[in-house]
């Protein structure tokens, strides 16, 4: 994590805020969306790597230059492009004060929650680089890095 070893800077301040705070960071020309997930002062977050869109698909498709279906949001940079996020404008903003919604009232049950090593993590310590710290709905085609042969017709939902 960007806060590993207690590192705190203006750039990673979002991780140090209360759970539900948006932490947006950039790598090269791409932006990434994290949410702080612990008490303030305990810097932990979750990177949102992909979503299966439910509403706003037309706007997302326009934001992605006409790309739709799985290609719309099946990666962290694609997700940000689809959501129209091109800056750190929403960094440090509590989710409830932003235009973004995580709707927990219409829950779907996953048939299986799968784990794997994180994508793009290269560390000197091979144990952490290979640790199963990535969680996803098995069979969902919107999972970044998934293979078409692993996609389930029901997208992995019960």
N, C-alpha and C positions, 0 to 999 in steps of 0.2 A: 504494500500500500504506500501511497505517497507520504504517509505519516510514519512509516517504519522507523523504529528506533526513537520515537518521540519528536521527529522532525516536524516543526511547525513554521509555516511561512505564510505570507500574504496569498500565495498561489494555492495552498492546500487548506486554507482556513475553513472551508466548508465542511471538511471532515471533522473538525474540532467543535462544530456547532451541535445543537440538539438534534436528536433523531427527527427525520423529516425535512432537514435542510438540504436544498439542492446544492450539489457540488459539480460545477461544469469546468472541465479543463480541456486544453488543446494539445494535440501532438501533430506536428507538421501543420497541414491546413485543415485537419479534422477536429471536431469537438466531440466530447464524451459526456454522458449524463450519469451521475452517481447520486445516491441519496445517503446522507448520514443516517446511521441506524442505531446509535447508542445515546446515552446521556451526554450532555455537553461536557467537553473535556476528555472524553474517551473516543479517540479518533478512529472510527470504523465506518465503512460505507459499503454500499452495494453498487456495482456497475450494472446499469441496465443495458444489456448487450443487444436485445432484440425484443420486439413485441409482436403479437398477433393482433393487428388493428381490428377494432370493432366499429368505431365511428370516425368520421373525418377522412375517410379513404380518398374521396375526390380531391380534397385539398392536399393530402399527402402525395397523391399521384402527380398533381401539378408541381408540387415542391421538388419532386424527384425527376422532373423532366419527362413524364409519361410512363416511367417504370411502375409496374403494379405487381400484384400477386406477392409471392414470396420475396421477390427482389425489392419490394417496397421498404421493408424494415428488418431484414434478416442480418443485421450487423450494426454495431454501435454507431459508426459514422453514417450509415444509411438511415438509421433511426433518427438521428439528429437532423439530417437533410429533410427527411419526410416531415418532421415536426417544425421545420422552418427555423431551426436554431442555428445561427451563423455567428454567434458571439457568446461572450460570457455574461450577457445581460442578466440572466436569471441565477447566476452564481450567488450563493449565500442567502437566497430567498427561501423562506419556509414554503413547502409544497402548497399549503392551504392559501398562500398569498400569491400564487402563480396561476397561469392559465392551464396548467397541467393537472390531470386528474388520474388518480389510481382508484378505480371504483372497486371497493371490496364488498359491495352489496349484491352483485351478480357473480357470485363465485362459481367457478368451474372446478370440478374435481379431476385431477390428473390420474390416469391409470397407473402411471409410474413416474416417479421423480428420479432421474438419472444423474449421475455425477461423472465428472472427468477432470483432468488437469485443466487449468486455465489456458486460454489461447494466447499466444504471443508472449508468454512469460519465460524469459531466459534468465536464470539466476546462477550464481556460483554454487549455491547449495542445491544439488539435484533432488534432494528429498522434497523441498518446498516447491521446486519447479514442477514436480510430478504429483504433488498432493491433489486429491480430488476436491478442489474448492470451487468448482463450477457446477451449478445445479440447473436443471432444465427439465421440461416435460418431454419425456421420451416419445419419439415419433412425430413431434411437432415440426413442420417444415420451416417455420420462422426462426428456428434455433440457428444462430450463426454457426457456420462451419459444418452443418449437417449434410448428409449425403441423401440424394433422392431415394435410393433404395431403402433407407431407414424411415422414410416418411410414412405415417399411418393415415389411412383414409379419414379417420375421425380426428386427426391432428393430435392424438394422444389423450383426448379428453374422455372421461367416463360417461 
